[in-house]
Amino acid sequence: MARKQRPIPEINAGSMADIAFLLLIFFLVTTTMDTDMGLRAVLPPMPDPSVKPPEFNKRNVFEIRINSNNQLLVEGEYIQIRELKAKTIKFITNYGREANLSDDPKKAVISLKNDRGTEYDIYVQVQDKLRKAYREVRDKAAQQKYGKDFEALSDAEKEIIKKEFPQKISEAEPEDIGGTK
């Protein structure tokens, strides 16, 4: 006797789109995205246009320029990035001993200006050296005053050290400084 052929059952594909959509949402929700880290900086409030900016004694301003060839010009002298931290510490902690360096750490201002062609990596390295210089100065002051590192201090003690060594970094708008020696 001949067998009767059964029809091949079809797969219901109506819900396949729903399943694919749910899987897509699941992977989007559970996947972490790498985000680029930038420089942490607290910007000052917008200045009042009617208030005149304070005058600074020239010796209390530490000028740093980065040209389009990524060269550092610090106080009119070309230096390597590795030298920047030591020069910054010397400037901050001068206490008026040398005539061309700051009178007092509270008056010391670091002026940073870079060329539009400066590489971002060099800019970040310079920022890093400046922050390390302040961290080292504050650590040394904390060790002398409290016998422990700056990060181990209480909030009140940190504020005292920060008032002794305020971090004043002034950044000017990038411009075309050039790249020739």
C-alpha positions as CSV (number, residue, x, y, z in Angstrom):
1,M,0.0,0.0,0.0
2,A,1.3,3.5,-0.8
3,R,2.1,5.7,2.1
4,K,0.5,9.0,2.3
5,Q,3.1,11.9,2.4
6,R,2.8,14.2,5.2
7,P,3.2,17.8,4.7
8,I,6.5,19.3,6.0
9,P,5.8,21.4,9.0
10,E,6.7,25.1,8.6
11,I,8.6,27.0,11.3
12,N,6.7,30.0,12.5
13,A,9.0,32.9,11.7
14,G,6.6,35.6,12.9
15,S,8.3,35.9,16.3
16,M,11.9,35.7,14.9
17,A,12.1,39.4,14.5
18,D,10.9,39.9,18.1
19,I,13.6,37.5,19.4
20,A,16.4,39.2,17.3
21,F,15.2,42.6,18.6
22,L,15.3,41.4,22.2
23,L,18.8,39.9,21.8
24,L,20.0,43.2,20.3
25,I,18.6,45.1,23.3
26,F,20.1,42.6,25.7
27,F,23.6,43.0,24.2
28,L,23.4,46.8,24.0
29,V,22.4,47.0,27.7
30,T,25.0,44.5,29.0
31,T,28.0,45.7,26.9
32,T,30.2,48.4,28.3
33,M,31.5,51.1,26.1
34,D,35.0,52.5,26.5
35,T,35.0,56.2,27.1
36,D,38.0,58.4,26.6
37,M,39.2,60.0,29.7
38,G,40.0,63.7,29.6
39,L,41.7,66.0,32.0
40,R,39.8,66.7,35.2
41,A,39.7,70.4,35.7
42,V,37.3,72.6,37.6
43,L,36.8,75.7,35.5
44,P,36.4,79.0,37.3
45,P,33.2,80.9,37.0
46,M,32.7,83.4,34.2
47,P,34.3,86.7,35.1
48,D,32.3,89.7,35.6
49,P,33.1,92.0,32.7
50,S,32.9,95.1,34.9
51,V,35.6,93.8,37.2
52,K,39.2,94.5,36.2
53,P,41.5,91.4,36.3
54,P,44.1,91.4,39.1
55,E,47.6,92.6,38.2
56,F,50.4,90.1,38.7
57,N,54.1,90.8,39.4
58,K,56.0,89.4,36.4
59,R,58.2,87.3,38.6
60,N,55.2,85.4,40.0
61,V,54.2,84.2,36.5
62,F,55.8,81.0,35.2
63,E,55.4,81.1,31.4
64,I,55.2,77.8,29.5
65,R,54.7,77.8,25.7
66,I,54.3,74.7,23.5
67,N,54.9,75.4,19.8
68,S,53.6,73.4,16.8
69,N,56.8,71.2,16.8
70,N,55.8,70.2,20.4
71,Q,58.8,72.0,21.9
72,L,58.6,73.5,25.4
73,L,59.7,77.1,25.9
74,V,59.8,77.7,29.6
75,E,60.7,81.2,30.8
76,G,62.3,81.9,27.4
77,E,64.4,78.7,27.4
78,Y,63.8,75.5,25.4
79,I,63.6,72.5,27.8
80,Q,62.6,68.8,27.7
81,I,59.3,67.7,29.2
82,R,61.2,65.6,31.8
83,E,62.7,68.8,33.2
84,L,59.4,70.6,33.6
85,K,58.3,69.2,37.0
86,A,61.6,70.1,38.7
87,K,61.5,73.7,37.2
88,T,57.9,74.1,38.3
89,I,58.7,72.9,41.9
90,K,61.7,75.3,42.0
91,F,59.4,78.2,40.9
92,I,56.6,77.4,43.3
93,T,58.9,76.9,46.4
94,N,61.3,79.8,45.8
95,Y,59.9,82.1,48.5
96,G,61.6,85.1,46.9
97,R,65.2,83.8,47.1
98,E,65.9,84.1,43.4
99,A,64.9,87.3,41.7
100,N,63.3,85.7,38.6
101,L,61.2,83.2,40.5
102,S,58.0,83.6,42.6
103,D,57.8,85.6,45.8
104,D,55.5,83.2,47.5
105,P,53.6,80.0,46.6
106,K,50.3,81.8,47.2
107,K,51.2,84.3,44.5
108,A,52.7,81.8,42.0
109,V,50.8,81.5,38.7
110,I,51.6,79.1,35.9
111,S,50.7,80.5,32.5
112,L,50.3,77.8,29.8
113,K,49.9,78.6,26.2
114,N,50.0,76.2,23.2
115,D,50.0,76.4,19.5
116,R,47.0,75.1,17.5
117,G,49.3,72.5,16.0
118,T,50.5,71.1,19.3
119,E,49.8,67.4,19.6
120,Y,47.2,66.5,22.3
121,D,49.6,63.9,23.8
122,I,52.2,66.6,24.5
123,Y,49.6,68.9,26.0
124,V,48.4,66.1,28.3
125,Q,52.1,65.3,29.3
126,V,52.7,69.0,30.2
127,Q,49.4,69.1,32.3
128,D,50.5,65.9,34.0
129,K,53.9,67.3,34.9
130,L,52.4,70.4,36.3
131,R,49.9,68.5,38.5
132,K,52.7,66.1,39.6
133,A,54.8,69.1,40.7
134,Y,51.9,70.5,42.8
135,R,51.3,67.0,44.2
136,E,54.9,66.6,45.2
137,V,55.1,70.1,46.8
138,R,51.9,69.4,48.7
139,D,53.1,66.0,49.8
140,K,56.3,67.5,51.1
141,A,54.4,70.2,53.0
142,A,52.0,67.6,54.5
143,Q,55.0,65.4,55.6
144,Q,56.6,68.4,57.3
145,K,53.4,69.7,59.0
146,Y,51.5,66.5,59.7
147,G,53.9,63.6,59.2
148,K,51.9,62.0,56.4
149,D,51.2,62.3,52.7
150,F,48.7,64.8,51.3
151,E,46.2,62.1,50.3
152,A,46.2,60.7,53.8
153,L,45.2,64.0,55.4
154,S,41.7,64.9,56.6
155,D,39.7,67.3,54.5
156,A,40.4,70.2,56.9
157,E,44.2,69.5,56.8
158,K,44.1,69.2,53.0
159,E,42.5,72.7,52.8
160,I,45.2,74.1,54.9
161,I,47.9,72.7,52.6
162,K,46.0,73.8,49.5
163,K,45.8,77.4,50.9
164,E,49.6,77.3,51.4
165,F,50.2,75.9,47.9
166,P,47.2,76.9,45.7
167,Q,47.3,75.4,42.2
168,K,46.9,78.3,39.8
169,I,47.3,77.2,36.2
170,S,46.2,79.8,33.7
171,E,45.5,78.6,30.2
172,A,45.3,81.0,27.2
173,E,43.5,80.3,24.0
174,P,45.6,78.3,21.6
175,E,47.2,80.4,18.8
176,D,49.8,80.1,16.1
177,I,53.0,80.3,18.1
178,G,55.1,78.7,15.4
179,G,57.7,76.0,15.5
180,T,61.1,77.4,14.8
181,K,63.9,77.8,17.3
